[in-house]
Amino acid sequence: MHIAINAHLLAHTRSFRRAGVSHYIEQLLIHLGQLDHVGRYSVYTTRGLDQQALGLPSNFRVLPSRWPTINPRVRIPWEQLVAPLLLRQIRADLFHGVLNIAPLVCPVPTVITIHDLAFIRFPETFRAYNRTYLDFATRLSARRASAILVVSEHTRREVIGLLGVPSERVVVTPNAARAHFAPPSAASLAAFRARQGLPERFVLCVGTLEPRKNLTTLLAAYAEVAQRFPDVPLLIGGGKGWLYDEIFRRLDQLKLRDHVRFVGYLEEDELPLWYAAATAFVFPSIYEGFGMPPLEAMACGTPVITSNSSSLPEVVGDAGLMVPPYDHYGFAEALGRLLSDRELAAELRSRGLARARQFAWRTSAERTLAAYRAHCGS
């Protein structure tokens, strides 16, 4: 069995690109490496990510590009024109496209992972050229794929309904919190608070600055809460993605510059400490294929408030407070409850820790490996 994996979106740089899909690829490779010591893997990566950087076992061959393929203007020609030639050259048995798409003319069977269909459900939140390519290529790739892996039951239903894919070809391989997301020691948390100059209590939101994350609703909700809790600031962590100017316009309209702090991209090794230090984590996203930040926050013992839309209810379950995504009064009410009710906060911490333990990357890798073995050469 020789599997070729398109891992060009695996990023080890400080930017919004080192987010959900990059972490998915990283964890998939790590856990496949632990599970399978027999199959051969050719892993295609962007410039600078080689065998030594990834630390995979010897049956995994890492093949970095000479070009910056993490950039879509470079990656798209690679996956459509170069990849088919390479697949013939290395005599692969199967190609895995980890973000929706496989070569449209592919010489071997394909498996694709679809994380979400936001470009269909919310086209206005994408740049036109990205949306056009994603829509066309995803539909055709899904039609031709031997198997489609999805990260949640919600995405499974959407793939079946919106893309017209037979249900038997769609397999749920759920995401999970990575191992370092856990409650830190009291000493390390105290040192982190002092180093960052954090207040005793604050509200945290983490996510790329883009329309789908619905940060304007969060700001409107927080404006209501700040009147009751002026000593509890809102901290927003995440790199700038696209179409984010409206967030800062809304910030000024609500006169929240003195109460809201944008802390930028949060370093991986410190992200669990940000979660654990927060009094509450709020995630008002309109639409998520899975929704990693609420799961990570729960794994760190932080009470969660999130939208009741898309996949978020199946991730959070009964371990958090849920609100319709555009209901800023509802978010304000939930946040006010959490900031004033210590017993509720403690209950949500306990439920969140238990909920997070129900998700495991090993389970995702096992189901992925089963799909590979079922469809190699099919």
Number of C-alpha atoms within 10 A of each C-alpha: 13 21 23 25 21 25 28 28 26 22 23 15 8 13 17 20 20 17 20 20 18 20 20 24 19 16 20 21 22 18 18 22 20 13 14 16 13 12 15 17 25 20 20 22 25 23 16 15 19 18 17 8 10 12 13 18 16 13 15 23 16 22 18 19 18 10 14 16 22 19 13 13 12 12 20 16 13 19 19 17 15 13 21 19 14 13 19 13 9 12 14 21 21 26 28 25 24 23 21 24 28 28 22 15 12 20 18 18 20 28 28 26 25 24 24 24 21 18 18 16 12 14 15 13 17 18 12 12 9 13 18 15 14 18 17 11 18 21 18 17 22 25 15 19 22 21 25 29 27 27 23 26 20 20 23 24 15 19 24 15 12 13 16 12 21 12 13 9 15 25 20 19 23 22 28 25 24 17 10 15 23 20 19 17 10 9 9 11 17 14 12 16 16 11 9 9 9 16 13 12 16 19 20 24 27 26 27 24 22 21 21 19 21 20 26 20 22 24 21 20 22 27 21 18 21 18 9 12 15 10 13 19 22 26 20 22 21 20 22 17 14 14 14 15 12 13 19 15 12 16 19 11 11 14 12 19 12 9 16 20 14 14 12 18 20 19 13 12 10 12 19 23 23 25 29 25 26 22 19 24 28 26 25 29 25 22 22 21 22 26 25 20 19 28 28 25 33 31 30 26 30 30 30 29 24 24 26 20 18 21 20 26 19 15 24 24 14 13 23 25 21 23 20 16 21 17 16 21 18 15 29 22 16 20 23 18 14 21 19 12 11 11 10 13 20 15 13 23 23 16 19 27 22 15 19 24 13 10 17 16 20 20 15 24 24 17 15 23 17 10 19 23 15 12 16 19 15 11
